Amino acid sequence: LGDRVHLQQVLLNLLMNAIDAVVAMPPERRRVRVRTTVTEDIVRLAVSDTGPGIPADRLSTIFEPFYTTKSEGSGMGMGLAIARSIVDAHDGQMAAENNAEGGATVWFSLPASTRSRL
């Protein structure tokens, strides 16, 4: 259970960041993948890209306000900070990691609802 509009905003932000990450790659390397997994207790959504990845020394800071890897004038650096605050408000977790084959994955997980839906 959660705020549908806010959770859509989180997903949209992750997708737009992934698309921005691959835009400079050769067309045959431009890939964005969305994966979901569900367990009894957790719903997890991950967005992976084949872009340049996140500098290792910045993995812990990308969720801070005003941090951006984008060129000046093309981002305020608030998207991931807002996304994380939305996930936190839903009692979830959010993190980022570099992929072994290149690119990065940003994911969030939320508690699964035990309430049945009609």
N, C-alpha and C positions, 0 to 999 in steps of 0.2 A: 504494500500500500504506500502511496506517496502522492506528491503533487505532480500531476502529469505534465503540466506546462514547465515546471522547473526541471524535471528529469529530461524532458525533451530538449531543454536548453543545454543541459550537460552533454547529451549525445551530439547535438548540433555543433557545439564548441569543439568536441573531440574530432568530429568528422572534418570540420573546416581546418583545424590545425594539421590534420593528416594530409589533407589535400594541398595545403600550402607547403608542406614538407616535401611532397613529391613533384611539385610543379617544375622544378629545375632539373629533374632527372630525365634521362632519355625516355621517350614514350614507352619502350618495351620494359622499362623498370618501374613505371608508375603503377603502384599497387596500394590499395587501401582495403583492409579487411576488417570486418566487424564480426566478433564471435561472442556468443553468449553461452554461459553454462549455468545450470541450475542444480543445486543440491537440496537436500531437505531443509537446510537452514539459510542458504545464501544464493542470491542471484548475482552473477558477475557478467559484466559487459566489458569487452576489450576492443580497442581500436588500434590496429597495427598499420604501419606504413613502411615503405621501402626507401624513405628519404635518407638524409645524412645522419640521422640519429641525434641524440642530445649529448652535448659535451659531458663527460663523466663527472666533472667537478660541478656541474649545474643540475644534476638529477634531483638533488635535495632542495633546490631553490626555485624550480619552475612553477611551483604553486604559490609563490609569494606575489603579492600585488606589485604591479608595474614591471615584472620581469618579462622580457620578450626577446625572441631571437629574430624577430622580423625587422625589416629596415624601417627607419624613422618615417613616421606618417602612415604606416600600414597596420598598426596595432598598438593598443595602449598597455598591453600586458596585464589585463584584468580578467581575461576569459577563464584561465585555469584557476585563478584564485576564487572567482565566483563559483565555478563548477565545484571546486572542493568544498566551499562553504555550503552549497546545496546538498552535496553528498553527506557531509558531516551532519547537517540538520535532519537527514533521513537515517541517522545512526549507521552510516556506511563508512567505507574506507576508499581511498583513491591513491594511486601510485603510478609511477612511470618507470620504465626500464628500457634499455637498449636491447635490440634483437641481435643474436649471434651472427645472423646473416646480413646485418645492416638494417638501418631504420630503427624505429622505436615503437613501443606499445605503451599506451596509457589506458589504464583500466580503473573501473570502480566496482565495488560490490555493495550490495544492500541486503539487509535481512529479508528473507523470504516471508511472505505473509502466510499465516496459518488459517486465515479466514477464507472460506470457499467463496467463489464468485458465482453469481447467478446470471 
